[in-house]
Structures are given as structure tokens and as C-alpha cells.
Amino acid sequence: MYYDELKTFITLAEVKNFTKTAEILHLSQPSVSLHIKNLEKEFQTKLFIRSPKRLRMTPTGELLYDRAKQMMALYEQTKQDILEHHHSVKGKLTIGASFTIGEYILPPLLPDFQKRYPELELEVMIGNTKEIVELVKSYQVDIGLIEGQTNEKELSVHPFMQDELVIVASKRHELAQKGEVTISELQNEAWVAREVGSGTREYFNHFIRSNGLKIQSLMIISSNQGIKETLINGNALSLLSRSVVARDIEHGHLSIVHLNHPPFYRMFSYICAPIMENKQNVRIFLETLQHNWRS
């Protein structure tokens, strides 16, 4: 297996620059070029097309990129499996989490998990649901935690927790000062929502469409904290996870707009590539995750 060459190839395919690849991998630029030439010789094909303005992969380069990611993932899993024989949880676990989960659900779990497995290096990458799905597909994370939906057949999807969504506004908002509000009273209001690709935005779109609501104005902010600050300082509504706004409601910074309507629920899910499901570090994390939400 051309481990170093494949690692160089994957990095170059992602950053599309020889100099940056050399810096990331702490190699000389000639070494990067030599690694690519070795692979082209081995596979008897050209992997990249260079032009003055950009570097792009050939069709066979794209094929190798997908396979190389899988080979590297299998290599890392094999290393992990060998460590299991020493009865010690070591190595690295990379978790991808959508914003709501990564910022509000996951952090309370991590200190105890790290304490139980001190030799395990943890990394959490946060993005929206669409971004996390892509990270899982490309093996850049071992497991993903998402709040939206995915139809990717190549991934395993398992619900692990129910989440409640609530409509929130500043305490000054007229609807927040009412005891109970009907759906029709939400017509022609200003809203602040997450970006397309977010699981929360997906549910917001469904809520607006299914209730036939007209929007006076819509502001898009790709951050839960940014949305909350905007609500506190403005006069708009937003649909957010209760876990996101719990502290702000407790401190009186935001208020829930109470509807005479059943609560809004959705499921959080974990996703992973089948090859990752048997990885020891993934298994022990899933055991912790599932135990926490059964408790």
C-alpha cells in the first residue's frame, strides 16, 4: 500500500495546491510531486491536469480519490483493531455534529467520556446537517450526529434522541406577552431562520408550508447564537430547539411564544459509513450516547 503517496494525493485533491499540500504534510514540494508521479506510474494514468490558474483531477483521479479515502479509513480501522488486543482505548475519535447538537447536546457528555478514556484523542467538527453528511461520506469524521434528514443509502442512520422545537422571541414581542397564540396570529410576521442545509431550517420550511403562513420578512443567519442575539435586539420570531434557548429563557433574555397547538418534535440521529460501525472508538461512543439518552 502506498500510504504516504495516497495521503499526499488525498490532501492535494482537497486543497488543489502543491505548495499548501507540502506545508500541511510538512514535505518539500518536490516530494509532493514525486508522490503523485509514483501513483501515476503505479496506476498508469494521469491523476491531475495543471493549468496556470487551477489544478483539477482527471476522471481517473476522481475514481482514485474515492477509493483512497476508503483505503485510508480501512487502514486506520485496522490500526484501531490491533490496539483492541491490548485492551486499551487509544487513538483518535472524530465526531461530526450539526450546530444544535454540537453546541448544546454533545458538550455535557464529553468531559465524562474523556475522563473514562483519557488516552483517546477527541475532535468535534461542527457544521450544518448537509455538511456533516458530506464529512461522513468522505470519511473525514468517524461518526456524524445530525438533526435533519438524509437519504444517503450508503450511510447507516439511527435515531437516538427526541428534540422539541419552540417559537421564541424577545420579551418585548407582542406575541410573547400573550398567554396563548393561534397559528393564524403568526401570519405576516418577521422571522429569523437558519441557512439552507440546516436541519432546523428544514423543519422551519415544513412548518411554514404546512400551516400556510405568509412571511413579512426573513433573515438568514447560519448560527444559533447569532439568531438569539438578533431576537434579543429586534422584534422577530424564530423556531429553535428548546435545548438552544433553555438558558436564555431561564435568564429572561428570550420568551417562548406559546401556541394552542401540539408541541413540535423531531428526531436527532447518528450516521456513519458501514465500515465505521465496528470501529471500537465509535462503538464505545455510541454506548455512551445511547446510555445517556435512555437514562
C-alpha atoms as one frame of an Amber mdcrd trajectory, in Angstrom:
protein
   0.000   0.000   0.000   1.366   3.429  -0.973   0.364   5.010   2.344   2.389
   8.235   2.117   1.603   8.673  -1.584  -2.115   8.187  -1.028  -2.103  10.589
   1.911  -0.364  13.198  -0.276  -2.768  12.548  -3.150  -5.861  12.983  -0.938
  -4.529  16.224   0.540  -3.630  17.625  -2.887  -7.055  16.652  -4.251  -8.714
  18.574  -1.419  -6.575  21.745  -1.275  -5.725  21.802  -5.016  -2.360  23.412
  -4.447   1.124  21.804  -4.347   2.622  24.419  -2.026  -0.232  24.178   0.518
  -0.097  20.377   0.378   3.618  20.472   1.155   3.005  22.823   4.106   0.173
  20.706   5.538   2.145  17.450   5.322   5.500  19.027   6.245   7.059  17.861
   2.990   9.090  19.583   0.313   7.228  20.478  -2.870   9.436  18.091  -4.918
   8.414  15.274  -2.537   4.738  16.048  -3.185   5.374  15.924  -6.940   7.298
  12.646  -6.580   4.444  11.041  -4.603   1.966  11.946  -7.340   4.327  10.662
 -10.069   4.733   7.357  -8.190   0.970   6.895  -8.079   0.552   7.818 -11.738
   3.216   5.258 -12.583   1.599   2.601 -10.400  -1.886   3.103 -11.852  -0.652
   4.021 -15.344  -2.862   7.083 -15.575  -2.692  10.850 -15.210  -4.328  11.995
 -11.968  -4.280  15.788 -12.300  -4.471  18.384 -15.059  -2.482  21.522 -14.337
  -3.239  24.969 -15.725  -1.867  28.397 -14.773  -4.992  29.205 -12.779  -6.019
  25.912 -11.212  -5.388  22.253 -10.610  -8.132  19.721 -11.269  -8.461  15.957
 -11.084  -8.922  13.770 -14.119 -11.842  11.291 -14.149  -9.431   8.516 -13.070
  -8.108  10.846 -10.367 -11.637  11.258  -9.006 -12.060   7.481  -9.001  -8.813
   7.020  -7.087  -9.786   9.775  -4.623 -12.968   7.953  -3.587 -11.133   4.623
  -3.262  -8.163   6.200  -1.490 -10.443   7.656   1.196 -11.891   4.204   1.783
  -8.428   2.586   1.861  -7.163   5.105   4.405 -10.258   4.621   6.547  -9.759
   0.845   6.436  -6.077   1.301   7.327  -6.957   3.429  10.360  -9.631   0.944
  11.433  -7.109  -1.886  11.197  -4.701   0.050  13.412  -7.535   0.547  15.880
  -8.492  -3.139  15.804  -4.908  -4.096  16.637  -4.957  -1.707  19.596  -8.039
  -3.534  20.890  -5.875  -6.578  21.526  -4.051  -4.533  24.139  -7.359  -3.844
  25.923  -6.844  -0.104  25.825  -8.915   2.555  24.119  -6.413   4.729  22.285
  -6.119   6.579  19.023  -8.496   9.259  17.834 -12.252   9.678  17.518 -13.539
  12.405  15.197 -17.199  13.323  15.668 -19.148  15.467  13.237 -22.121  17.250
  14.775 -24.720  19.653  13.442 -24.855  23.003  15.239 -27.639  22.330  17.746
 -26.135  19.005  18.794 -22.508  20.134  18.677 -23.094  23.293  20.685 -25.779
  22.249  23.185 -26.319  18.448  23.333 -22.829  16.994  22.980 -20.692  19.213
  25.289 -22.217  17.935  28.580 -21.315  14.349  27.550 -17.715  14.955  26.559
 -15.942  15.672  29.898 -17.090  12.380  31.462 -16.350  10.463  28.258 -12.825
  11.922  28.133 -12.332  11.089  31.809 -13.271   7.440  31.177 -10.964   7.175
  28.150  -8.063   9.581  28.823  -5.837   8.091  26.099  -8.456   8.719  23.415
  -7.997  11.935  21.439 -11.353  13.573  20.720 -12.099  16.018  17.923 -15.528
  17.526  17.215 -16.263  19.156  13.856 -19.423  21.298  13.770 -21.435  22.198
  10.673 -24.994  22.036   9.397 -26.683  18.719   8.630 -25.755  18.774   4.939
 -22.102  19.464   5.759 -21.932  16.691   8.364 -23.394  14.159   5.905 -20.639
  15.069   3.428 -17.950  14.711   6.110 -19.224  11.222   6.974 -19.396  10.197
   3.305 -15.807  11.332   2.700 -14.522   9.624   5.887 -13.351  12.925   7.369
 -15.274  12.055  10.552 -15.870   8.652  12.146 -19.495   9.345  13.044 -21.978
  12.147  12.469 -24.779  13.479  14.681 -27.485  15.293  12.734 -30.827  16.988
  13.371 -32.114  16.865   9.793 -32.880  14.112   7.310 -30.633  12.299   4.863
 -31.487   9.893   2.067 -27.915   8.723   1.532 -28.305   4.965   1.035 -24.600
   4.324   1.601 -24.858   5.512   5.229 -26.411   3.896   8.301 -28.921   6.209
  10.009 -30.159   5.601  13.573 -32.372   7.924  15.696 -31.062   8.414  19.232
 -32.990  11.319  20.793 -36.235  13.278  20.518 -35.929  17.064  20.353 -38.613
  19.704  20.875 -38.721  22.875  18.766 -40.280  26.071  20.114 -41.109  29.505
  18.704 -39.163  32.195  20.525 -38.946  35.996  20.549 -37.756  38.811  22.777
 -39.865  39.507  25.868 -40.981  42.743  24.197 -42.630  40.982  21.263 -46.416
  41.310  21.267 -46.995  37.564  20.784 -44.584  36.660  23.607 -46.718  38.692
  26.020 -49.870  36.689  25.255 -50.816  33.634  27.244 -51.595  31.577  24.159
 -51.345  32.238  20.431 -53.140  30.664  17.459 -51.346  29.634  14.274 -53.247
  32.322  12.352 -51.691  35.006  14.580 -48.310  34.055  13.113 -49.320  35.417
   9.702 -47.188  38.238   8.262 -44.546  38.168  10.966 -40.799  38.794  10.624
 -38.706  35.623  11.085 -35.047  34.786  11.611 -34.022  31.330  10.384 -31.000
  29.116   9.862 -29.430  28.587   6.440 -30.481  26.041   3.804 -28.808  22.726
   4.639 -29.568  23.070   8.345 -31.914  20.542   9.953 -33.621  23.361  11.858
 -34.196  25.251   8.596 -35.648  22.081   7.052 -38.222  21.866   9.857 -38.906
  25.630   9.694 -39.721  25.365   5.970 -42.058  22.451   6.684 -43.762  24.406
   9.500 -44.350  27.489   7.320 -45.611  25.483   4.314 -47.850  23.087   6.226
 -49.598  25.927   8.060 -49.924  28.193   5.008 -48.111  31.059   6.719 -47.072
  34.205   4.893 -43.791  35.791   5.970 -43.385  39.556   6.271 -39.590  39.329
   6.141 -36.963  36.601   6.520 -33.407  36.998   7.804 -30.962  34.091   7.394
 -28.195  33.566   9.977 -26.030  30.443   9.991 -25.552  30.449  13.768 -27.902
  29.677  16.648 -26.167  32.258  18.828 -26.432  34.855  16.073 -30.160  34.201
  15.777 -30.667  34.567  19.530 -28.767  37.860  19.689 -30.828  39.176  16.771
 -34.076  38.211  18.516 -32.989  39.836  21.777 -32.235  43.091  19.992 -35.121
  43.022  17.499 -38.773  42.178  17.044 -38.787  38.913  15.075 -39.677  35.279
  15.687 -37.629  32.113  15.261 -38.158  28.367  15.517 -35.328  26.792  17.538
 -34.600  23.726  19.626 -35.643  24.075  23.270 -32.109  22.998  24.219 -30.704
  26.000  22.311 -32.830  28.585  24.135 -33.267  26.989  27.583 -30.657  29.155
  29.312 -31.818  32.342  27.560 -35.404  31.699  28.686 -34.259  30.950  32.230
 -32.334  34.238  32.358 -35.211  36.194  30.861 -33.455  37.154  27.624 -35.993
  35.362  25.404 -39.564  34.124  25.752 -41.437  31.195  24.254 -44.461  32.037
  22.138 -46.993  29.501  23.433 -49.245  28.050  20.726 -52.612  26.322  21.183
 -51.109  23.556  19.083 -49.427  20.198  19.888 -45.657  20.500  20.550 -43.240
  20.244  17.611 -40.914  17.232  17.817 -38.170  15.843  15.613 -35.516  13.142
  15.992 -31.758  13.534  16.270 -29.867  10.730  14.505 -26.357   9.379  14.305
 -24.984   8.433  10.907 -21.889   6.551   9.827 -20.426   4.593   6.963 -20.909
   0.810   7.451 -17.125   0.329   7.624 -17.015   2.578  10.699 -19.760   0.906
  12.741 -17.429  -1.793  14.099 -14.626   0.608  14.956 -14.023   0.291  18.683
 -13.891   4.030  19.368 -17.181   4.522  17.538 -18.811   1.651  19.467 -17.852
   2.968  22.884 -19.039   6.465  21.983 -22.394   5.111  20.777 -22.779   3.142
  24.005 -22.232   6.366  25.966 -24.618   8.309  23.736 -27.419   5.737  23.929
 -26.968   5.180  27.667 -27.193   8.921  28.326 -30.497   9.332  26.478 -32.046
   6.204  27.971 -31.241   7.474  31.435
